[in-house]
Amino acid sequence: MSEEDVPRSRLSRRRRANSPAGTKKRRDVWVTAEEEAALIARAARHKVTVPNLLLSAALSEGSETPTERRAAMAELMAIHTLLARVSNNVNQIARHANAGDEFPQDAKAVLAYVREVAIRIDRTIEGLM
């Protein structure tokens, strides 16, 4: 069996299957040079053509809309605010404990963890923008 006789995997197909009814509409999309380079790079990563990438992204149910993206960012910012309030409470507990003889050993570790989570949230928000 030669290489030509070996069927290609459906996943390695770069081109969409032909529609039995044929192509009905054509859409032209104008992009900048930077956007074109980004589209070509992303299409290459996904091993598809640029038109296939655009079409699958536009028609995908799993992709988020700009409104959903803003809502996700707002939720992350609200969580960040909540973590800041928790962090403030932990600081107050530590301050109170330092004034007396008792100091909870976990207070410092909890505060460090809260800061770590806040930094992760900030990075996630920056990645969404």
N, C-alpha and C positions, 0 to 999 in steps of 0.2 A: 504494500500500500504506500503510495507516494504521499508527499506532504499535501499535494493538491486534493487528494482523496480524503484526507482527514478533516472531519467537520470541525468548524471552529466553535468554541464555547459561546453560548448566548451572551455571557457576561463580557466577552472580549469584543463584541460587535460595536463598532464605532458609529455605525449609521443605523437609523431607525428602519424598521421593516416597511416596505412599500404598502400604502393603503390601497385596498381593492378599488375604491372609488377615485383614487388619484388625489393630488393636491388641489385644494379648492381656493385657498387664499394665500397671499404672500404679504408679509409684513417686513418693512425695512426699519432697522434700528440704527440710529446714529450714535456713535460713542467717541469719546476722546481717545487719543493714543494710549494714555495710561489705562483707561478702562478696557481698551482692546487687549493690551498686554496682560491685564489681570484675567480677562475672560479666557484668553488662549492658555494661560498657565493653569487656570482652574480646570478647563476642559481637558488638558493633557493629564492632570492628576487623576481625573475621573475616567480617563480613556474614552471620551466622547467628543463629538464635534461641538463647536461653539453654538450653532443653532439648536442642537439637541440639548445642550446644557441650559440654554435660555428657556426653551420650551418646558423641559422637565421641572426647572425651578419655578416657573410661573404657574404651572398646573399642579404642582405638588401640594397635597393636602397637609403635609407635615411642615411646610415652610411657614415662617411667621410673617405676619404683616407688620408694617411700621407701627401701627397702633398697638399690636400685641407686644412688640419690642419695647415701646415706650412704657407700657404697663408693667412689663417685667423689670425694666430699669427702676420704675417708681417703687415697685415692691422691694427690690434690693436696697434702695435708699431708705425705705421705711425700716427694713431689717437692720440696716446699719445704724439708724437712729436708736432703735431699741437696744442694740448692743452697746452703744455709747452710754445709754442710761444705766444699763446693767453694770458697765465698767465703772461709772460714777458711784453706783451703790457699793461695789466691791471696794473702791477707794475709801469711801466713808467708813465702811466696816473695818478696813485695815487701819485707818487713822484712829478710830475709836479703840481698837484693840491695842494699838501702839501706846495709847495714852495710859492704859492700865497694864496689868501683869499678863493678861491673856492675849495671845496673838494666834489667830488660826493659821496653821502652817499651809493650808490649802489656798489661802487668799491670794498669795503671790502667783501661784501656778494658775489659778483661775483667771486672774487679771491678764497674765501673759497669753493664755489661750484666747480670751476675748479679743485682745489686740491682734492676734494672729488671724482670727476669723474676720475681723474688720478689714484687715489688709487684703485678705482673699476676696472679700466682697468688693472692695475698691478696684482691684485688678479685674474682676469680672465685669463691673460697670464700665471700666475703661475699654475692655474688649468689645463691649456691645456698641460703643459709640463709633 
